[in-house]
Amino acid sequence: MLDALTIVIFPALMAYAAFSDLFTMTISNWISILLVAAFIVLALFLGLPASTIALHLASGLAVLALTFTLFAFGWIGGGDAKLAATTAVWMGFDHLAEYGLGSALLGGALTLVILQFRRLPMPSWAQARAWIMRLHDKNNGVPYGVALAAAGLVLYPETRIFLASLSG
């Protein structure tokens, strides 16, 4: 049962966050709260040492400090800041650099795609879809949660919590 939860919870919440950001340009607080709570519960049930759990939580706090600084300058959205931090909890310091690099590369590619998309004229069928027009609007940001989630999903099979579920 724990194996199934470990395989399903993180990917499902990350996919939900990505689609939520894509369609609404928001990532709800409950997603971040549930990600942290689920990590703690699963880590305890999988028998991860308290020191490992604490280091994973410290990883999230470090990223939260960085991303909220970026948010304060208006460089990223608040939902993106929280999603990056809660994903860092699952990655831990072991994969934090890879997560940062992967998020940056995927985010850069996503930004280039969105910028090119915004240069295209929108057909009438697309104009009737609010989410498409929101993405097309040059005054809106980029749904960076898509890149954050994708980077987390790519690295997830290498994390301690995922590997602990396989060895249990």
N, C-alpha and C positions, 0 to 999 in steps of 0.2 A: 504494500500500500504506500509506504514512504517513497519507494522507487517511483511509483506512478506520479505521486504528488510532486516530487523533485523534477521529474521530466516535464510535467504539465504547467505548474504554477508560474514559474519565471517566464517561460516562453509565451504563455497566454497573456500575462499582464503586459509584457513588452509589446506584443502584437497589438493589444488593445490601446496602449499608449501611442503607438505609432499611427494607427488608424485614426484615433481621436485627434491627434495633432494634424494629420493630413486633412481630415474632413472639417474640423472646427477651429484649428489653430489654438487649441487649449489641451492641457493635460491636467486632469482633475487631481486634487490633493489626495483623494482616497486611493489612487493608484500607487502613489509613493508610500503612503502609510501602509498599505497592504503588502507592498514589496518588502519593506523593512520587517514588518511583523512576521511575514511568511518565512523570511530568511532566519530570523531568530528561532522560531518554532521548529523549522526543519533542522537547523543546525543542532539544536538541543536534542531532538529525537534521533538524529543520526550519530550523536555522540561526539561531535566536534569538541575539542577542548575549549574551555572558557577563554583561554588566552587567544586562540584562533578566532573565536567569535568576536572578542574585543578588538582584535586587529582589523577585522572586516568592518566593524562599526566605525573604528577610527579612520579607515580608508574613506568611508562615506562622509564622515565629518570633515575630513581634509578637502574632499571634492566640494562639499557644500560651502565651505569657506571661500574657495576659489570661485565657484560658479555664482555665488551670491554677490561677490565683488563685481563679476562681469555683468550680472543683472543690474546692480546699482548704477553702473555706467551706461546702461541701456543697450549693451552689446548682445545680450541673449534674453530670452523670455524666462519668467519665473518657473513655469512648468518644466522647461528644459533644464534649468538649474537643479530643480528637485529630482528630475528623472536621472540626470547624470550622477547625482549624489547617491540615490538609492540603487542605481545599477552598480556603482562602485562598491557598495556593501557586498553585493554578490560576487564581484570580481576579486575583492581584496587587494592588498598591495602587490601580490604576486602578478596580477594581470592589469594593474592600473595604467602603466605606461602603454601597453598594447591597446587598452581600451581608449585611452586618450588619442593615440595615433589613428586607430581605426575610426573613431568618431570624427576626427578631423578630416581624414581622407574621404570617408563616405559623405560627410557634411559638405565638403568642398564640391564633390561630384553632384550632390543633390542641388546645391546652390547654382551650379552652372546649368543644370537641366532646367531648374525653375526660371532662371534668368532668360534662357533661350525660349522657354515656353511663353514667357511674358511678352516676347517680341511678336508672337503669332497673333493674327486676328482670330477672334473666337466665333465659331459658327453658332447659329441660333440655338441649336440643341444644347450647346455648352453654356450659353448665356442664361438658360433656364435653370441651371444648377448652381446654387449659391456657393457651394464649396469650390467648384471649379473657378468661378469668378473671383473668389477670395484668393485663391492661389495665383490667379492671373493679375491681380491688382498690384501694381508696382509700389504702392504705398504700404503693403503688408510685408512682413518678414517671411522667412523660410521656415517650414515646419521641421525644425532641426531634430525634433523628437524621433522622426523617422530614422535619421542617421544614428542617433544615440541608441535606439532600440536595436537596429540592425547590427551595430558593432557589438552590443552586449550579447545578442543571439549567436553571433559567430564565435565568440570566445567562451560562451557558457559551458560547452562540453569539456573545457580544460580547467574549470574552476574546482576548488576543493570540495565545495558542497555537492557538485554533480558527481565527482569522482568518489566521494564518500558514499553516495547512494548506490553506486555500482559495487563497491566492496562490502557493503553491509549485508 
